[in-house]
Amino acid sequence: MRLQVARLRQDHADFDAAIDAMETTGCDRLQIQRMKKKKLAVKDRLQDLEDQILPDIIA
């Protein structure tokens, strides 16, 4: 599970770098929005896995 988290963190960073590159080169706004949605989906999956590893316990 920790390997999955590491992979998702790398994917998130890759999407971030790709989005930055697309914005600097002036790519289509629709493509950038799609990439941002994919990045958000990766972030959500990452958060779910991190919550499974370390559940939020209120003591």
N, CA, C and O atoms as a Tripos MOL2 file, in Angstrom:
@<TRIPOS>MOLECULE
protein
  236   235    59     0     0
PROTEIN
NO_CHARGES

@<TRIPOS>ATOM
      1 N           0.8290   -1.1900    0.0000 N.3       1 MET1
      2 CA          0.0000    0.0000    0.0000 C.3       1 MET1
      3 C           0.8750    1.2560    0.0000 C.2       1 MET1
      4 O           0.5450    2.2490   -0.6480 O.2       1 MET1
      5 N           1.9760    1.2040    0.7210 N.am      2 ARG2
      6 CA          2.8760    2.3620    0.7550 C.3       2 ARG2
      7 C           3.5210    2.6000   -0.6180 C.2       2 ARG2
      8 O           3.8150    3.7360   -0.9900 O.2       2 ARG2
      9 N           3.7300    1.5270   -1.3490 N.am      3 LEU3
     10 CA          4.2780    1.6590   -2.6990 C.3       3 LEU3
     11 C           3.2750    2.3800   -3.6020 C.2       3 LEU3
     12 O           3.6590    3.2050   -4.4310 O.2       3 LEU3
     13 N           1.9900    2.0640   -3.4350 N.am      4 GLN4
     14 CA          0.9460    2.7480   -4.1920 C.3       4 GLN4
     15 C           0.9230    4.2400   -3.8670 C.2       4 GLN4
     16 O           0.7640    5.0720   -4.7600 O.2       4 GLN4
     17 N           1.0810    4.5720   -2.5990 N.am      5 VAL5
     18 CA          1.0980    5.9730   -2.1760 C.3       5 VAL5
     19 C           2.2730    6.6980   -2.8300 C.2       5 VAL5
     20 O           2.1240    7.8140   -3.3290 O.2       5 VAL5
     21 N           3.4320    6.0600   -2.8240 N.am      6 ALA6
     22 CA          4.6060    6.6730   -3.4390 C.3       6 ALA6
     23 C           4.3830    6.8870   -4.9380 C.2       6 ALA6
     24 O           4.7590    7.9240   -5.4840 O.2       6 ALA6
     25 N           3.7700    5.9010   -5.6010 N.am      7 ARG7
     26 CA          3.4930    6.0250   -7.0260 C.3       7 ARG7
     27 C           2.5080    7.1590   -7.3060 C.2       7 ARG7
     28 O           2.6820    7.9250   -8.2540 O.2       7 ARG7
     29 N           1.4790    7.2570   -6.4780 N.am      8 LEU8
     30 CA          0.4900    8.3180   -6.6690 C.3       8 LEU8
     31 C           1.0910    9.6990   -6.4120 C.2       8 LEU8
     32 O           0.7490   10.6630   -7.0960 O.2       8 LEU8
     33 N           1.9860    9.7940   -5.4280 N.am      9 ARG9
     34 CA          2.6600   11.0740   -5.1850 C.3       9 ARG9
     35 C           3.4800   11.4900   -6.4010 C.2       9 ARG9
     36 O           3.5060   12.6620   -6.7770 O.2       9 ARG9
     37 N           4.1550   10.5050   -7.0120 N.am     10 GLN10
     38 CA          4.9510   10.8010   -8.2020 C.3      10 GLN10
     39 C           4.0470   11.2020   -9.3660 C.2      10 GLN10
     40 O           4.3590   12.1340  -10.1070 O.2      10 GLN10
     41 N           2.9230   10.4930   -9.5250 N.am     11 ASP11
     42 CA          1.9680   10.8470  -10.5780 C.3      11 ASP11
     43 C           1.4480   12.2670  -10.3770 C.2      11 ASP11
     44 O           1.3150   13.0240  -11.3390 O.2      11 ASP11
     45 N           1.1560   12.6260   -9.1330 N.am     12 HIS12
     46 CA          0.6520   13.9590   -8.8220 C.3      12 HIS12
     47 C           1.6940   15.0170   -9.1960 C.2      12 HIS12
     48 O           1.3650   16.0450   -9.7870 O.2      12 HIS12
     49 N           2.9340   14.7540   -8.8480 N.am     13 ALA13
     50 CA          4.0130   15.6880   -9.1900 C.3      13 ALA13
     51 C           4.1970   15.7760  -10.7060 C.2      13 ALA13
     52 O           4.4520   16.8550  -11.2410 O.2      13 ALA13
     53 N           4.0670   14.6400  -11.3970 N.am     14 ASP14
     54 CA          4.1910   14.6380  -12.8540 C.3      14 ASP14
     55 C           3.0830   15.4610  -13.5070 C.2      14 ASP14
     56 O           3.3360   16.2300  -14.4350 O.2      14 ASP14
     57 N           1.8450   15.2930  -13.0120 N.am     15 PHE15
     58 CA          0.7420   16.0910  -13.5390 C.3      15 PHE15
     59 C           0.9920   17.5760  -13.3000 C.2      15 PHE15
     60 O           0.7190   18.4060  -14.1670 O.2      15 PHE15
     61 N           1.5090   17.9030  -12.1230 N.am     16 ASP16
     62 CA          1.7910   19.2970  -11.7990 C.3      16 ASP16
     63 C           2.8100   19.8890  -12.7670 C.2      16 ASP16
     64 O           2.6350   21.0000  -13.2660 O.2      16 ASP16
     65 N           3.8680   19.1410  -13.0250 N.am     17 ALA17
     66 CA          4.8930   19.6100  -13.9550 C.3      17 ALA17
     67 C           4.3370   19.7270  -15.3740 C.2      17 ALA17
     68 O           4.6580   20.6710  -16.0960 O.2      17 ALA17
     69 N           3.5090   18.7710  -15.7670 N.am     18 ALA18
     70 CA          2.9260   18.8030  -17.1140 C.3      18 ALA18
     71 C           1.9940   19.9990  -17.2660 C.2      18 ALA18
     72 O           1.9910   20.6590  -18.3050 O.2      18 ALA18
     73 N           1.2110   20.2740  -16.2410 N.am     19 ILE19
     74 CA          0.2970   21.4150  -16.2930 C.3      19 ILE19
     75 C           1.0770   22.7180  -16.3920 C.2      19 ILE19
     76 O           0.7190   23.6050  -17.1670 O.2      19 ILE19
     77 N           2.1420   22.8310  -15.6070 N.am     20 ASP20
     78 CA          2.9720   24.0410  -15.6810 C.3      20 ASP20
     79 C           3.5600   24.2240  -17.0800 C.2      20 ASP20
     80 O           3.5800   25.3330  -17.6130 O.2      20 ASP20
     81 N           4.0390   23.1290  -17.6640 N.am     21 ALA21
     82 CA          4.6190   23.1990  -19.0020 C.3      21 ALA21
     83 C           3.5550   23.5830  -20.0280 C.2      21 ALA21
     84 O           3.8200   24.3670  -20.9390 O.2      21 ALA21
     85 N           2.3610   23.0340  -19.8800 N.am     22 MET22
     86 CA          1.2840   23.3440  -20.8190 C.3      22 MET22
     87 C           0.8840   24.8120  -20.7180 C.2      22 MET22
     88 O           0.5890   25.4530  -21.7270 O.2      22 MET22
     89 N           0.8750   25.3400  -19.5010 N.am     23 GLU23
     90 CA          0.4970   26.7430  -19.3250 C.3      23 GLU23
     91 C           1.5490   27.6830  -19.8880 C.2      23 GLU23
     92 O           1.2090   28.7320  -20.4360 O.2      23 GLU23
     93 N           2.8190   27.3270  -19.7610 N.am     24 THR24
     94 CA          3.8750   28.2060  -20.2710 C.3      24 THR24
     95 C           3.9580   28.1750  -21.7960 C.2      24 THR24
     96 O           4.3350   29.1660  -22.4220 O.2      24 THR24
     97 N           3.6010   27.0290  -22.3920 N.am     25 THR25
     98 CA          3.6610   26.9420  -23.8530 C.3      25 THR25
     99 C           2.3850   27.4310  -24.5020 C.2      25 THR25
    100 O           2.3300   27.5690  -25.7240 O.2      25 THR25
    101 N           1.3660   27.6930  -23.7180 N.am     26 GLY26
    102 CA          0.1260   28.2260  -24.2630 C.3      26 GLY26
    103 C          -0.7700   27.1800  -24.8860 C.2      26 GLY26
    104 O          -1.3830   27.4260  -25.9240 O.2      26 GLY26
    105 N          -0.8540   26.0220  -24.2700 N.am     27 CYS27
    106 CA         -1.7290   24.9570  -24.7760 C.3      27 CYS27
    107 C          -3.1990   25.3420  -24.6260 C.2      27 CYS27
    108 O          -3.5520   26.3340  -23.9880 O.2      27 CYS27
    109 N          -4.0190   24.5300  -25.2290 N.am     28 ASP28
    110 CA         -5.4660   24.7080  -25.1850 C.3      28 ASP28
    111 C          -5.9580   24.6500  -23.7440 C.2      28 ASP28
    112 O          -5.5840   23.7550  -22.9850 O.2      28 ASP28
    113 N          -6.7960   25.6070  -23.3770 N.am     29 ARG29
    114 CA         -7.3200   25.6800  -22.0000 C.3      29 ARG29
    115 C          -8.1040   24.4320  -21.6220 C.2      29 ARG29
    116 O          -8.0820   24.0110  -20.4660 O.2      29 ARG29
    117 N          -8.7980   23.8390  -22.5930 N.am     30 LEU30
    118 CA         -9.5780   22.6360  -22.3240 C.3      30 LEU30
    119 C          -8.6680   21.4740  -21.9390 C.2      30 LEU30
    120 O          -8.9920   20.7020  -21.0360 O.2      30 LEU30
    121 N          -7.5370   21.3490  -22.6160 N.am     31 GLN31
    122 CA         -6.5840   20.2920  -22.2780 C.3      31 GLN31
    123 C          -6.0140   20.5030  -20.8760 C.2      31 GLN31
    124 O          -5.8350   19.5490  -20.1190 O.2      31 GLN31
    125 N          -5.7360   21.7400  -20.5440 N.am     32 ILE32
    126 CA         -5.2090   22.0500  -19.2170 C.3      32 ILE32
    127 C          -6.2370   21.7020  -18.1520 C.2      32 ILE32
    128 O          -5.8880   21.1340  -17.1180 O.2      32 ILE32
    129 N          -7.5090   22.0380  -18.3930 N.am     33 GLN33
    130 CA         -8.5680   21.7190  -17.4350 C.3      33 GLN33
    131 C          -8.7050   20.2130  -17.2540 C.2      33 GLN33
    132 O          -8.9250   19.7440  -16.1370 O.2      33 GLN33
    133 N          -8.5770   19.4500  -18.3350 N.am     34 ARG34
    134 CA         -8.6440   17.9840  -18.2400 C.3      34 ARG34
    135 C          -7.5010   17.4410  -17.3960 C.2      34 ARG34
    136 O          -7.6920   16.5400  -16.5790 O.2      34 ARG34
    137 N          -6.3210   17.9920  -17.6000 N.am     35 MET35
    138 CA         -5.1590   17.5530  -16.8140 C.3      35 MET35
    139 C          -5.3560   17.8860  -15.3340 C.2      35 MET35
    140 O          -4.9840   17.0990  -14.4630 O.2      35 MET35
    141 N          -5.9320   19.0370  -15.0580 N.am     36 LYS36
    142 CA         -6.1810   19.4220  -13.6720 C.3      36 LYS36
    143 C          -7.1890   18.4920  -13.0210 C.2      36 LYS36
    144 O          -7.0630   18.1800  -11.8370 O.2      36 LYS36
    145 N          -8.1960   18.0410  -13.7780 N.am     37 LYS37
    146 CA         -9.1690   17.0870  -13.2480 C.3      37 LYS37
    147 C          -8.5000   15.7580  -12.9260 C.2      37 LYS37
    148 O          -8.7790   15.1490  -11.8930 O.2      37 LYS37
    149 N          -7.6150   15.3110  -13.8140 N.am     38 LYS38
    150 CA         -6.8920   14.0560  -13.5820 C.3      38 LYS38
    151 C          -5.9970   14.1860  -12.3550 C.2      38 LYS38
    152 O          -5.9000   13.2650  -11.5430 O.2      38 LYS38
    153 N          -5.3490   15.3320  -12.2300 N.am     39 LYS39
    154 CA         -4.4860   15.5750  -11.0760 C.3      39 LYS39
    155 C          -5.2960   15.5370   -9.7850 C.2      39 LYS39
    156 O          -4.8470   14.9770   -8.7850 O.2      39 LYS39
    157 N          -6.4770   16.1240   -9.8020 N.am     40 LEU40
    158 CA         -7.3390   16.1170   -8.6310 C.3      40 LEU40
    159 C          -7.8020   14.7040   -8.2860 C.2      40 LEU40
    160 O          -7.8940   14.3510   -7.1100 O.2      40 LEU40
    161 N          -8.0910   13.9010   -9.2970 N.am     41 ALA41
    162 CA         -8.4930   12.5120   -9.0520 C.3      41 ALA41
    163 C          -7.3570   11.7290   -8.3960 C.2      41 ALA41
    164 O          -7.5880   10.9230   -7.4940 O.2      41 ALA41
    165 N          -6.1350   11.9710   -8.8540 N.am     42 VAL42
    166 CA         -4.9730   11.3130   -8.2480 C.3      42 VAL42
    167 C          -4.8230   11.7600   -6.7960 C.2      42 VAL42
    168 O          -4.5310   10.9490   -5.9180 O.2      42 VAL42
    169 N          -5.0200   13.0350   -6.5530 N.am     43 LYS43
    170 CA         -4.9130   13.5570   -5.1890 C.3      43 LYS43
    171 C          -5.9610   12.9240   -4.2720 C.2      43 LYS43
    172 O          -5.6700   12.5890   -3.1240 O.2      43 LYS43
    173 N          -7.1810   12.7640   -4.7910 N.am     44 ASP44
    174 CA         -8.2410   12.1370   -4.0010 C.3      44 ASP44
    175 C          -7.9100   10.6850   -3.6640 C.2      44 ASP44
    176 O          -8.0980   10.2490   -2.5290 O.2      44 ASP44
    177 N          -7.4100    9.9290   -4.6630 N.am     45 ARG45
    178 CA         -7.0130    8.5340   -4.4030 C.3      45 ARG45
    179 C          -5.8710    8.4790   -3.4050 C.2      45 ARG45
    180 O          -5.8400    7.6080   -2.5360 O.2      45 ARG45
    181 N          -4.9380    9.4020   -3.5290 N.am     46 LEU46
    182 CA         -3.8060    9.4700   -2.6080 C.3      46 LEU46
    183 C          -4.2880    9.7240   -1.1850 C.2      46 LEU46
    184 O          -3.8220    9.0810   -0.2440 O.2      46 LEU46
    185 N          -5.2110   10.6510   -1.0280 N.am     47 GLN47
    186 CA         -5.7440   10.9690    0.2950 C.3      47 GLN47
    187 C          -6.4710    9.7690    0.8980 C.2      47 GLN47
    188 O          -6.3390    9.5000    2.0920 O.2      47 GLN47
    189 N          -7.2330    9.0510    0.0800 N.am     48 ASP48
    190 CA         -7.9440    7.8610    0.5630 C.3      48 ASP48
    191 C          -6.9660    6.8070    1.0670 C.2      48 ASP48
    192 O          -7.1760    6.2130    2.1250 O.2      48 ASP48
    193 N          -5.8990    6.5770    0.3090 N.am     49 LEU49
    194 CA         -4.9040    5.5870    0.7290 C.3      49 LEU49
    195 C          -4.1820    6.0280    1.9990 C.2      49 LEU49
    196 O          -3.9470    5.2190    2.8960 O.2      49 LEU49
    197 N          -3.8350    7.3030    2.0730 N.am     50 GLU50
    198 CA         -3.1610    7.7990    3.2720 C.3      50 GLU50
    199 C          -4.0630    7.6820    4.4990 C.2      50 GLU50
    200 O          -3.5830    7.4060    5.5980 O.2      50 GLU50
    201 N          -5.3580    7.8890    4.3180 N.am     51 ASP51
    202 CA         -6.3020    7.7410    5.4240 C.3      51 ASP51
    203 C          -6.4090    6.2820    5.8710 C.2      51 ASP51
    204 O          -6.6170    6.0150    7.0540 O.2      51 ASP51
    205 N          -6.2730    5.3470    4.9470 N.am     52 GLN52
    206 CA         -6.3060    3.9360    5.3030 C.3      52 GLN52
    207 C          -5.0610    3.5390    6.0900 C.2      52 GLN52
    208 O          -5.1250    2.7190    7.0060 O.2      52 GLN52
    209 N          -3.9320    4.1300    5.7210 N.am     53 ILE53
    210 CA         -2.6710    3.8160    6.4030 C.3      53 ILE53
    211 C          -2.6680    4.4280    7.8020 C.2      53 ILE53
    212 O          -2.3680    3.7490    8.7840 O.2      53 ILE53
    213 N          -3.0020    5.7070    7.8840 N.am     54 LEU54
    214 CA         -3.0360    6.4230    9.1480 C.3      54 LEU54
    215 C          -4.4200    7.0430    9.3550 C.2      54 LEU54
    216 O          -4.6460    8.1970    8.9910 O.2      54 LEU54
    217 N          -5.3410    6.2770    9.9380 N.am     55 PRO55
    218 CA         -6.6830    6.8300   10.1220 C.3      55 PRO55
    219 C          -6.6690    8.0040   11.0950 C.2      55 PRO55
    220 O          -5.8640    8.0510   12.0260 O.2      55 PRO55
    221 N          -7.5700    8.9430   10.8610 N.am     56 ASP56
    222 CA         -7.6820   10.1270   11.7000 C.3      56 ASP56
    223 C          -8.4860    9.7620   12.9550 C.2      56 ASP56
    224 O          -9.7100    9.6420   12.9100 O.2      56 ASP56
    225 N          -7.7830    9.5910   14.0580 N.am     57 ILE57
    226 CA         -8.4380    9.1950   15.3120 C.3      57 ILE57
    227 C          -8.4590   10.3800   16.2540 C.2      57 ILE57
    228 O          -7.4220   10.9510   16.5910 O.2      57 ILE57
    229 N          -9.6520   10.7320   16.6650 N.am     58 ILE58
    230 CA         -9.7910   11.8110   17.6320 C.3      58 ILE58
    231 C          -9.8370   11.1900   19.0280 C.2      58 ILE58
    232 O         -10.7410   10.4190   19.3490 O.2      58 ILE58
    233 N          -8.8610   11.5350   19.8400 N.am     59 ALA59
    234 CA         -8.7670   10.9240   21.1670 C.3      59 ALA59
    235 C          -9.3980   11.8290   22.2070 C.2      59 ALA59
    236 O          -9.4190   11.4890   23.3900 O.2      59 ALA59
@<TRIPOS>BOND
     1     1     2 1
     2     2     3 1
     3     3     4 2
     4     3     5 am
     5     5     6 1
     6     6     7 1
     7     7     8 2
     8     7     9 am
     9     9    10 1
    10    10    11 1
    11    11    12 2
    12    11    13 am
    13    13    14 1
    14    14    15 1
    15    15    16 2
    16    15    17 am
    17    17    18 1
    18    18    19 1
    19    19    20 2
    20    19    21 am
    21    21    22 1
    22    22    23 1
    23    23    24 2
    24    23    25 am
    25    25    26 1
    26    26    27 1
    27    27    28 2
    28    27    29 am
    29    29    30 1
    30    30    31 1
    31    31    32 2
    32    31    33 am
    33    33    34 1
    34    34    35 1
    35    35    36 2
    36    35    37 am
    37    37    38 1
    38    38    39 1
    39    39    40 2
    40    39    41 am
    41    41    42 1
    42    42    43 1
    43    43    44 2
    44    43    45 am
    45    45    46 1
    46    46    47 1
    47    47    48 2
    48    47    49 am
    49    49    50 1
    50    50    51 1
    51    51    52 2
    52    51    53 am
    53    53    54 1
    54    54    55 1
    55    55    56 2
    56    55    57 am
    57    57    58 1
    58    58    59 1
    59    59    60 2
    60    59    61 am
    61    61    62 1
    62    62    63 1
    63    63    64 2
    64    63    65 am
    65    65    66 1
    66    66    67 1
    67    67    68 2
    68    67    69 am
    69    69    70 1
    70    70    71 1
    71    71    72 2
    72    71    73 am
    73    73    74 1
    74    74    75 1
    75    75    76 2
    76    75    77 am
    77    77    78 1
    78    78    79 1
    79    79    80 2
    80    79    81 am
    81    81    82 1
    82    82    83 1
    83    83    84 2
    84    83    85 am
    85    85    86 1
    86    86    87 1
    87    87    88 2
    88    87    89 am
    89    89    90 1
    90    90    91 1
    91    91    92 2
    92    91    93 am
    93    93    94 1
    94    94    95 1
    95    95    96 2
    96    95    97 am
    97    97    98 1
    98    98    99 1
    99    99   100 2
   100    99   101 am
   101   101   102 1
   102   102   103 1
   103   103   104 2
   104   103   105 am
   105   105   106 1
   106   106   107 1
   107   107   108 2
   108   107   109 am
   109   109   110 1
   110   110   111 1
   111   111   112 2
   112   111   113 am
   113   113   114 1
   114   114   115 1
   115   115   116 2
   116   115   117 am
   117   117   118 1
   118   118   119 1
   119   119   120 2
   120   119   121 am
   121   121   122 1
   122   122   123 1
   123   123   124 2
   124   123   125 am
   125   125   126 1
   126   126   127 1
   127   127   128 2
   128   127   129 am
   129   129   130 1
   130   130   131 1
   131   131   132 2
   132   131   133 am
   133   133   134 1
   134   134   135 1
   135   135   136 2
   136   135   137 am
   137   137   138 1
   138   138   139 1
   139   139   140 2
   140   139   141 am
   141   141   142 1
   142   142   143 1
   143   143   144 2
   144   143   145 am
   145   145   146 1
   146   146   147 1
   147   147   148 2
   148   147   149 am
   149   149   150 1
   150   150   151 1
   151   151   152 2
   152   151   153 am
   153   153   154 1
   154   154   155 1
   155   155   156 2
   156   155   157 am
   157   157   158 1
   158   158   159 1
   159   159   160 2
   160   159   161 am
   161   161   162 1
   162   162   163 1
   163   163   164 2
   164   163   165 am
   165   165   166 1
   166   166   167 1
   167   167   168 2
   168   167   169 am
   169   169   170 1
   170   170   171 1
   171   171   172 2
   172   171   173 am
   173   173   174 1
   174   174   175 1
   175   175   176 2
   176   175   177 am
   177   177   178 1
   178   178   179 1
   179   179   180 2
   180   179   181 am
   181   181   182 1
   182   182   183 1
   183   183   184 2
   184   183   185 am
   185   185   186 1
   186   186   187 1
   187   187   188 2
   188   187   189 am
   189   189   190 1
   190   190   191 1
   191   191   192 2
   192   191   193 am
   193   193   194 1
   194   194   195 1
   195   195   196 2
   196   195   197 am
   197   197   198 1
   198   198   199 1
   199   199   200 2
   200   199   201 am
   201   201   202 1
   202   202   203 1
   203   203   204 2
   204   203   205 am
   205   205   206 1
   206   206   207 1
   207   207   208 2
   208   207   209 am
   209   209   210 1
   210   210   211 1
   211   211   212 2
   212   211   213 am
   213   213   214 1
   214   214   215 1
   215   215   216 2
   216   215   217 am
   217   217   218 1
   218   218   219 1
   219   219   220 2
   220   219   221 am
   221   221   222 1
   222   222   223 1
   223   223   224 2
   224   223   225 am
   225   225   226 1
   226   226   227 1
   227   227   228 2
   228   227   229 am
   229   229   230 1
   230   230   231 1
   231   231   232 2
   232   231   233 am
   233   233   234 1
   234   234   235 1
   235   235   236 2
@<TRIPOS>SUBSTRUCTURE
     1 MET1         2 RESIDUE 1 A MET
     2 ARG2         6 RESIDUE 1 A ARG
     3 LEU3        10 RESIDUE 1 A LEU
     4 GLN4        14 RESIDUE 1 A GLN
     5 VAL5        18 RESIDUE 1 A VAL
     6 ALA6        22 RESIDUE 1 A ALA
     7 ARG7        26 RESIDUE 1 A ARG
     8 LEU8        30 RESIDUE 1 A LEU
     9 ARG9        34 RESIDUE 1 A ARG
    10 GLN10       38 RESIDUE 1 A GLN
    11 ASP11       42 RESIDUE 1 A ASP
    12 HIS12       46 RESIDUE 1 A HIS
    13 ALA13       50 RESIDUE 1 A ALA
    14 ASP14       54 RESIDUE 1 A ASP
    15 PHE15       58 RESIDUE 1 A PHE
    16 ASP16       62 RESIDUE 1 A ASP
    17 ALA17       66 RESIDUE 1 A ALA
    18 ALA18       70 RESIDUE 1 A ALA
    19 ILE19       74 RESIDUE 1 A ILE
    20 ASP20       78 RESIDUE 1 A ASP
    21 ALA21       82 RESIDUE 1 A ALA
    22 MET22       86 RESIDUE 1 A MET
    23 GLU23       90 RESIDUE 1 A GLU
    24 THR24       94 RESIDUE 1 A THR
    25 THR25       98 RESIDUE 1 A THR
    26 GLY26      102 RESIDUE 1 A GLY
    27 CYS27      106 RESIDUE 1 A CYS
    28 ASP28      110 RESIDUE 1 A ASP
    29 ARG29      114 RESIDUE 1 A ARG
    30 LEU30      118 RESIDUE 1 A LEU
    31 GLN31      122 RESIDUE 1 A GLN
    32 ILE32      126 RESIDUE 1 A ILE
    33 GLN33      130 RESIDUE 1 A GLN
    34 ARG34      134 RESIDUE 1 A ARG
    35 MET35      138 RESIDUE 1 A MET
    36 LYS36      142 RESIDUE 1 A LYS
    37 LYS37      146 RESIDUE 1 A LYS
    38 LYS38      150 RESIDUE 1 A LYS
    39 LYS39      154 RESIDUE 1 A LYS
    40 LEU40      158 RESIDUE 1 A LEU
    41 ALA41      162 RESIDUE 1 A ALA
    42 VAL42      166 RESIDUE 1 A VAL
    43 LYS43      170 RESIDUE 1 A LYS
    44 ASP44      174 RESIDUE 1 A ASP
    45 ARG45      178 RESIDUE 1 A ARG
    46 LEU46      182 RESIDUE 1 A LEU
    47 GLN47      186 RESIDUE 1 A GLN
    48 ASP48      190 RESIDUE 1 A ASP
    49 LEU49      194 RESIDUE 1 A LEU
    50 GLU50      198 RESIDUE 1 A GLU
    51 ASP51      202 RESIDUE 1 A ASP
    52 GLN52      206 RESIDUE 1 A GLN
    53 ILE53      210 RESIDUE 1 A ILE
    54 LEU54      214 RESIDUE 1 A LEU
    55 PRO55      218 RESIDUE 1 A PRO
    56 ASP56      222 RESIDUE 1 A ASP
    57 ILE57      226 RESIDUE 1 A ILE
    58 ILE58      230 RESIDUE 1 A ILE
    59 ALA59      234 RESIDUE 1 A ALA
